[in-house]
Amino acid sequence: MPLVRIDLLEGKTLEYRTQVGEIVYQALLGVLGVPNRDRFQVITEHPKAGLQFDRDYLGVHRSDDCIFLQITLNSGRTVELKQRFYQAVADGLHERLKLRREDVFISLVEVPKENWSFGNGEAQYVSPTR
């Protein structure tokens, strides 16, 4: 159910990008309880001019290593659960890739379940109409 978009500046290795995706996926499984194998990720590198951000918004200093995670998922999770997820992702990226926690920008986009089709032109999360 989550669709994860990961945006970062070009120049990172394939292994680095793969690890970012894996760390986010593990946090989705472990903290938000998404189903196993529910992994849909788009990882995109950008030239410096194509990924612009404020270096110090809200007193958080960001470097060129800043990554953006935009995750579309079903609505309904508590604020506390979301906060645990943010922390798990930032901690995981810091521990495994040495990415500064300040360089992890996360946006959750919540949608109703009927807004998903996983193929076949069907809304798999919606009861069939009679």
Secondary structure, 3 states (H helix, E strand, C coil): CCEEEEEEECCCCHHHHHHHHHHHHHHHHHCCCCCCCCCCEEEEEECHHHCCCCCCHHHCCCCCCCEEEEEEEECCCCHHHHHHHHHHHHHHHHHHHCCCHHHEEEEEEEECHHHCCCCCCCCCCCCCCC
